[in-house]
Amino acid sequence: MRGLSCGMRAFSRAAHPVLTGAGDLGGMTNWDFHEGDAIAPGLRAVRLLGGGRRYEAHLAWADRLRALVVVKVVRPEQAGDAAALEGIRRETALLRALAHPMLLRSFGAELDGDRPHLVLEHIEGPRLSTLLRRYGMSIEQVLPLALNLCAVLHYLAQEDVVHLDVKPSNIIMGGEPRLIDLSIARRVHELGELVTPVGTKRWMAPEQTDVDRFGEIGPASDVYGLGGTLRAALPERVPASLAAAVDACLAPRPGDRPAAGELADLLEPMVDALPAPRLGRFRPSPRRRNPHHQEVLR
């Protein structure tokens, strides 16, 4: 942190929107923050982490917390867009209302002004999608992960919240896995407002992709995303009972999928039966890469 603090003693340079031409995001503008620039009072940029069509995420130093955080800020050309502002307001409200060990935490937001933004917990660790692409996972890793994800999806269902975008790139593998990105999540009573598909095409439940089936969207839709995530994570050889449980999550009809709590009940005996971890047991091993393209519909 010494180099970081030294680089942030002064930040008089103003950040201005610049045009970016990165892949499918070509033609959008982003905030040209450099290390030490003020994103907002008390929040100083460290580096750009990434972003989507409406938002970009920056690693930043929060003076009040004296800690690194992630600042999710509306892109310059989206700052006056009603849909972008409603999305970040909705995510802010959900994060204020929800609290679970496997959910990302929020440390406040500023939703007015030129740079509407949300301050999020910074978690050290790779995304699950990165681990799967580089190494794959063993059954000893997948089962505890599945149980943790069941826990957070069970909690969201109890709170009448549907995430709508459960996928490997929205899971951070820190000390415990964390489910991130509630930007398109909805309360159950808000699902009737959907008029177009939302989510990531590869991981969306059938009812999320078909306008005529939008009335079926609910917590079971998140279970479908969980099933797709677990199928991508499973090694080639798995117990038949585990394969059957994952297949049940991917049933075309929501009513045929287990609830997250029911799936947890199925998985707990499998987790309990795992051998005690030994040094080296969880060392990742190279595996065949399986790159895939994700089309995000927001």
C-alpha positions as CSV (number, residue, x, y, z in Angstrom):
1,M,0.0,0.0,0.0
2,R,3.0,2.3,0.3
3,G,3.2,2.9,-3.4
4,L,-0.5,3.3,-3.6
5,S,-0.7,5.9,-1.0
6,C,2.3,7.8,-2.4
7,G,0.6,7.9,-5.8
8,M,-2.6,9.3,-4.3
9,R,-1.3,12.3,-2.4
10,A,-2.5,14.7,-5.1
11,F,-5.2,14.2,-7.7
12,S,-5.8,17.5,-9.3
13,R,-6.0,16.1,-12.9
14,A,-9.7,16.1,-14.0
15,A,-11.0,13.0,-15.5
16,H,-12.9,13.5,-18.8
17,P,-14.9,11.0,-20.8
18,V,-12.9,9.4,-23.6
19,L,-14.1,7.2,-26.5
20,T,-13.3,3.5,-26.3
21,G,-13.3,0.9,-29.0
22,A,-12.9,-2.3,-27.0
23,G,-14.6,-5.2,-28.8
24,D,-18.4,-5.1,-28.8
25,L,-18.3,-2.0,-26.6
26,G,-16.8,0.1,-29.4
27,G,-18.2,3.6,-29.6
28,M,-18.9,3.9,-25.9
29,T,-17.2,6.4,-23.6
30,N,-15.6,5.7,-20.3
31,W,-14.2,7.8,-17.5
32,D,-10.5,8.4,-18.1
33,F,-9.5,7.8,-14.5
34,H,-5.8,7.4,-13.8
35,E,-4.3,6.3,-10.5
36,G,-5.0,8.9,-7.8
37,D,-7.8,10.6,-9.7
38,A,-10.9,11.5,-7.7
39,I,-13.9,9.4,-8.7
40,A,-15.9,11.1,-6.0
41,P,-15.0,12.9,-2.8
42,G,-13.0,10.4,-0.7
43,L,-12.8,7.8,-3.5
44,R,-9.5,7.7,-5.5
45,A,-9.0,5.5,-8.5
46,V,-6.5,2.7,-8.6
47,R,-7.3,1.0,-11.8
48,L,-10.1,0.0,-14.2
49,L,-11.4,-3.5,-13.5
50,G,-13.9,-3.8,-16.4
51,G,-17.4,-2.9,-17.3
52,G,-20.4,-3.4,-19.5
53,R,-22.7,-1.3,-21.7
54,R,-24.0,0.9,-18.9
55,Y,-21.5,0.7,-16.1
56,E,-17.8,0.5,-15.5
57,A,-16.0,-0.8,-12.4
58,H,-12.9,0.7,-10.8
59,L,-10.7,-0.5,-8.0
60,A,-10.5,2.5,-5.7
61,W,-9.2,3.6,-2.3
62,A,-11.9,4.8,0.1
63,D,-10.5,7.4,2.6
64,R,-13.3,6.8,5.1
65,L,-12.8,3.1,5.2
66,R,-9.0,3.2,4.6
67,A,-9.5,0.2,2.4
68,L,-9.7,-0.8,-1.2
69,V,-13.3,-0.9,-2.6
70,V,-14.9,-1.4,-6.0
71,V,-16.7,1.6,-7.4
72,K,-19.4,0.8,-10.0
73,V,-20.0,4.0,-11.9
74,V,-22.5,4.8,-14.7
75,R,-20.7,5.4,-18.0
76,P,-20.6,9.1,-19.1
77,E,-23.1,8.8,-21.9
78,Q,-25.5,6.8,-19.7
79,A,-25.5,9.3,-16.8
80,G,-28.9,10.7,-17.9
81,D,-30.3,7.4,-19.1
82,A,-33.4,6.3,-17.2
83,A,-32.8,2.6,-17.5
84,A,-29.1,2.8,-16.4
85,L,-30.0,5.0,-13.4
86,E,-32.9,2.7,-12.4
87,G,-30.6,-0.3,-12.6
88,I,-28.1,1.2,-10.2
89,R,-30.8,2.5,-7.9
90,R,-32.4,-1.0,-7.8
91,E,-29.1,-2.7,-7.1
92,T,-28.3,-0.2,-4.3
93,A,-31.7,-0.8,-2.6
94,L,-31.3,-4.5,-2.8
95,L,-27.8,-4.5,-1.3
96,R,-29.0,-2.3,1.5
97,A,-31.8,-4.7,2.3
98,L,-29.9,-8.0,1.9
99,A,-27.2,-9.5,4.1
100,H,-25.7,-13.0,3.6
101,P,-22.1,-14.3,4.0
102,M,-22.1,-15.3,0.3
103,L,-23.3,-12.0,-1.1
104,L,-21.2,-9.0,-1.9
105,R,-21.5,-6.1,0.5
106,S,-22.2,-2.4,-0.3
107,F,-20.6,0.6,1.4
108,G,-22.9,3.3,0.1
109,A,-23.8,5.0,-3.1
110,E,-24.2,8.5,-4.6
111,L,-27.0,8.3,-7.2
112,D,-27.2,12.0,-8.1
113,G,-24.8,14.3,-9.9
114,D,-22.6,13.7,-12.9
115,R,-21.2,10.3,-11.8
116,P,-23.8,8.1,-10.2
117,H,-22.0,5.3,-8.5
118,L,-22.2,2.4,-6.0
119,V,-19.4,1.5,-3.6
120,L,-18.9,-2.2,-3.2
121,E,-16.7,-4.6,-1.2
122,H,-13.4,-5.6,-2.9
123,I,-12.8,-9.3,-2.7
124,E,-9.4,-10.7,-3.4
125,G,-9.8,-13.7,-5.6
126,P,-10.4,-14.8,-9.2
127,R,-13.8,-15.3,-10.8
128,L,-15.0,-18.8,-11.1
129,S,-15.0,-18.4,-14.9
130,T,-11.3,-17.8,-14.8
131,L,-10.6,-20.8,-12.7
132,L,-12.6,-23.0,-14.9
133,R,-11.0,-21.7,-18.0
134,R,-7.4,-22.2,-16.7
135,Y,-7.6,-25.2,-14.4
136,G,-11.0,-26.8,-14.0
137,M,-12.1,-28.1,-10.6
138,S,-12.0,-31.3,-8.7
139,I,-15.1,-32.9,-7.1
140,E,-13.7,-31.9,-3.7
141,Q,-13.9,-28.3,-4.8
142,V,-17.2,-28.4,-6.7
143,L,-19.3,-29.9,-3.9
144,P,-18.6,-27.3,-1.2
145,L,-19.0,-24.6,-3.9
146,A,-22.4,-25.9,-4.8
147,L,-23.5,-26.1,-1.2
148,N,-22.5,-22.4,-0.6
149,L,-24.3,-21.3,-3.8
150,C,-27.4,-23.2,-2.7
151,A,-27.2,-21.3,0.6
152,V,-27.2,-17.9,-1.0
153,L,-29.9,-18.7,-3.6
154,H,-32.1,-20.2,-0.8
155,Y,-31.7,-16.9,1.1
156,L,-32.6,-14.8,-1.9
157,A,-35.7,-16.9,-2.5
158,Q,-36.7,-16.4,1.1
159,E,-36.3,-12.7,0.5
160,D,-38.4,-12.9,-2.7
161,V,-35.4,-11.8,-4.8
162,V,-34.4,-13.4,-8.1
163,H,-30.8,-12.7,-9.2
164,L,-31.5,-13.5,-12.9
165,D,-27.8,-13.8,-13.9
166,V,-26.2,-16.7,-12.0
167,K,-23.1,-17.7,-13.9
168,P,-19.4,-18.4,-13.3
169,S,-18.3,-14.9,-14.0
170,N,-20.6,-13.6,-11.3
171,I,-19.0,-15.7,-8.6
172,I,-15.8,-14.5,-6.9
173,M,-13.7,-17.3,-5.4
174,G,-12.3,-15.6,-2.3
175,G,-12.0,-17.2,1.1
176,E,-15.7,-18.2,0.5
177,P,-17.4,-17.8,-2.8
178,R,-19.4,-14.7,-3.3
179,L,-22.3,-14.0,-5.6
180,I,-22.0,-10.6,-7.2
181,D,-23.8,-8.2,-9.6
182,L,-27.4,-7.6,-8.6
183,S,-27.9,-5.0,-11.4
184,I,-30.7,-6.9,-13.1
185,A,-32.1,-8.7,-10.0
186,R,-35.7,-8.2,-9.2
187,R,-38.1,-8.6,-6.3
188,V,-40.6,-11.3,-7.3
189,H,-43.4,-8.7,-7.4
190,E,-41.4,-6.7,-9.9
191,L,-40.9,-9.6,-12.4
192,G,-44.2,-8.6,-14.2
193,E,-42.4,-5.4,-15.3
194,L,-40.0,-7.3,-17.6
195,V,-40.8,-6.8,-21.3
196,T,-37.5,-8.1,-22.8
197,P,-35.2,-10.9,-21.9
198,V,-32.5,-10.1,-19.3
199,G,-29.5,-12.1,-18.3
200,T,-26.6,-13.8,-20.1
201,K,-27.9,-15.9,-22.9
202,R,-25.7,-19.0,-22.3
203,W,-26.9,-19.3,-18.6
204,M,-30.5,-18.1,-18.9
205,A,-33.4,-20.4,-18.0
206,P,-35.8,-21.1,-20.9
207,E,-38.5,-19.0,-19.3
208,Q,-36.1,-16.0,-19.3
209,T,-35.6,-16.2,-23.0
210,D,-39.2,-16.5,-24.1
211,V,-41.5,-13.5,-23.6
212,D,-44.5,-15.8,-23.6
213,R,-43.1,-17.6,-20.5
214,F,-42.1,-14.5,-18.5
215,G,-44.8,-15.3,-16.0
216,E,-42.8,-18.5,-15.0
217,I,-39.7,-16.6,-14.0
218,G,-38.9,-16.9,-10.3
219,P,-36.3,-18.5,-7.9
220,A,-36.3,-21.6,-10.1
221,S,-34.7,-19.5,-12.8
222,D,-31.7,-18.9,-10.6
223,V,-31.5,-22.7,-9.9
224,Y,-31.3,-23.2,-13.6
225,G,-28.3,-20.8,-13.7
226,L,-26.8,-22.7,-10.8
227,G,-27.2,-26.0,-12.7
228,G,-25.5,-24.6,-15.7
229,T,-22.6,-23.3,-13.6
230,L,-22.2,-26.6,-11.8
231,R,-22.3,-28.5,-15.1
232,A,-19.5,-26.3,-16.4
233,A,-17.5,-26.9,-13.2
234,L,-17.9,-30.7,-12.9
235,P,-15.0,-32.9,-13.8
236,E,-15.5,-35.6,-16.4
237,R,-16.2,-38.4,-13.8
238,V,-18.7,-37.6,-11.1
239,P,-21.1,-39.7,-8.9
240,A,-24.3,-40.5,-10.6
241,S,-26.3,-38.9,-7.8
242,L,-24.5,-35.6,-8.3
243,A,-25.0,-35.7,-12.1
244,A,-28.7,-36.4,-11.6
245,A,-29.0,-33.5,-9.1
246,V,-27.4,-31.1,-11.6
247,D,-29.6,-32.4,-14.5
248,A,-32.7,-31.8,-12.3
249,C,-31.6,-28.1,-12.0
250,L,-31.6,-27.9,-15.8
251,A,-35.2,-29.2,-16.3
252,P,-37.0,-27.2,-18.9
253,R,-40.0,-26.5,-16.7
254,P,-39.4,-24.5,-13.5
255,G,-41.7,-26.7,-11.5
256,D,-39.5,-29.7,-12.2
257,R,-36.4,-28.1,-10.7
258,P,-35.5,-28.6,-7.0
259,A,-35.6,-25.5,-4.8
260,A,-32.1,-24.3,-3.7
261,G,-32.8,-25.6,-0.2
262,E,-33.8,-29.0,-1.5
263,L,-30.7,-29.2,-3.6
264,A,-28.6,-28.4,-0.5
265,D,-30.3,-31.3,1.4
266,L,-29.2,-33.6,-1.5
267,L,-25.7,-32.3,-1.5
268,E,-24.9,-32.2,2.2
269,P,-24.4,-36.0,2.5
270,M,-22.0,-35.9,-0.5
271,V,-20.0,-33.1,1.1
272,D,-19.9,-34.9,4.4
273,A,-18.6,-38.0,2.7
274,L,-15.6,-36.2,1.1
275,P,-12.2,-37.3,2.4
276,A,-10.5,-34.9,4.8
277,P,-8.4,-32.4,2.8
278,R,-4.7,-33.1,2.6
279,L,-1.8,-30.9,1.5
280,G,-1.9,-30.8,-2.3
281,R,-5.3,-32.3,-2.6
282,F,-6.8,-29.1,-3.9
283,R,-3.9,-28.1,-6.2
284,P,-5.5,-27.2,-9.6
285,S,-4.6,-29.3,-12.5
286,P,-4.5,-28.2,-16.2
287,R,-7.5,-29.2,-18.2
288,R,-8.9,-28.8,-21.7
289,R,-9.9,-25.2,-22.2
290,N,-13.5,-24.7,-23.2
291,P,-13.9,-21.0,-24.1
292,H,-17.4,-19.7,-24.7
293,H,-19.0,-16.6,-25.9
294,Q,-21.5,-14.9,-23.6
295,E,-24.0,-12.5,-25.0
296,V,-25.3,-10.3,-22.2
297,L,-28.8,-9.0,-22.6
298,R,-29.5,-6.0,-20.4
